[in-house]
């Protein structure tokens, strides 16, 4: 398992799980709470049915949806498989 420093990563708690996530131009890099696992979720290109202002990253199993930023609050939501999205808490570093 390769460990790497993530640019502009956020510490998130989503549905009782903790992650360190960096949202990049082409993917989201997720590091498990213990630092042992790094997963890359590709960024989905927007489609006609995409919610405006929401960027989605998924590998078909895990999904992060990110909205806001800049002048508005950043909202991160997380789902596994077919479960409903859950809001993530963003830790203030």
C-alpha positions as CSV (number, residue, x, y, z in Angstrom):
1,X,0.0,0.0,0.0
2,X,1.4,3.3,-1.0
3,X,1.1,6.3,1.3
4,X,1.0,9.8,-0.2
5,X,0.5,13.3,1.0
6,X,-2.8,14.7,-0.2
7,X,-3.1,18.3,-1.4
8,X,-5.9,20.2,0.3
9,X,-7.3,17.2,2.1
10,X,-10.3,17.3,4.4
11,X,-11.0,15.2,7.5
12,X,-14.5,13.9,7.2
13,X,-16.8,11.8,9.3
14,X,-19.6,10.2,7.3
15,X,-22.1,7.7,8.7
16,X,-19.7,6.8,11.6
17,X,-16.7,6.3,9.3
18,X,-13.7,8.7,9.2
19,X,-11.8,9.6,6.0
20,X,-9.2,12.0,4.8
21,X,-10.3,13.1,1.3
22,X,-8.7,15.3,-1.3
23,X,-11.0,16.4,-4.1
24,X,-8.9,16.9,-7.3
25,X,-9.7,17.8,-10.9
26,X,-10.1,14.2,-12.1
27,X,-10.8,12.2,-9.0
28,X,-11.1,12.1,-5.2
29,X,-8.3,10.5,-3.2
30,X,-9.6,8.8,0.0
31,X,-7.3,7.6,2.8
32,X,-8.8,5.4,5.5
33,X,-8.7,6.6,9.1
34,X,-5.8,4.3,9.9
35,X,-3.9,5.5,6.8
36,X,-3.5,2.0,5.5
37,X,-5.8,2.2,2.4
38,X,-5.9,4.8,-0.4
39,X,-8.8,4.7,-2.9
40,X,-9.3,6.8,-5.9
41,X,-12.8,7.6,-7.0
42,X,-13.1,9.0,-10.6
43,X,-15.0,12.2,-11.1
44,X,-18.2,11.8,-13.1
45,X,-18.8,14.2,-15.9
46,X,-22.1,16.1,-15.5
47,X,-25.1,14.7,-17.4
48,X,-28.5,16.1,-18.3
49,X,-29.8,14.6,-15.0
50,X,-27.0,15.9,-12.8
51,X,-27.9,18.3,-10.0
52,X,-26.5,21.7,-10.8
53,X,-23.4,22.6,-8.7
54,X,-22.8,19.1,-7.5
55,X,-19.6,17.2,-8.3
56,X,-19.8,13.4,-7.9
57,X,-16.9,11.0,-7.4
58,X,-17.6,7.2,-7.5
59,X,-16.2,3.8,-8.2
60,X,-19.6,2.2,-8.4
61,X,-19.4,1.1,-4.8
62,X,-18.6,4.3,-2.8
63,X,-19.8,7.7,-3.8
64,X,-19.0,11.2,-2.6
65,X,-21.0,14.2,-3.8
66,X,-19.5,17.7,-3.2
67,X,-21.3,21.0,-3.5
68,X,-20.7,24.6,-2.5
69,X,-17.3,26.1,-1.9
70,X,-16.1,29.6,-2.6
71,X,-18.9,32.0,-1.3
72,X,-21.1,29.1,-0.1
73,X,-20.6,26.4,2.5
74,X,-19.1,23.2,1.3
75,X,-21.4,20.2,1.7
76,X,-20.1,16.7,1.3
77,X,-22.4,13.7,1.1
78,X,-21.4,10.0,1.1
79,X,-23.1,6.7,0.1
80,X,-22.1,3.1,-0.1
81,X,-23.8,0.9,-2.7
82,X,-27.5,1.7,-2.9
83,X,-27.8,3.3,0.5
84,X,-29.2,6.8,0.8
85,X,-26.7,9.7,0.9
86,X,-25.6,10.8,4.4
87,X,-24.2,14.2,5.2
88,X,-20.5,14.3,6.2
89,X,-19.1,16.4,9.1
90,X,-16.0,18.3,8.0
91,X,-13.5,18.5,10.8
92,X,-12.0,22.0,11.4
93,X,-8.2,21.6,11.3
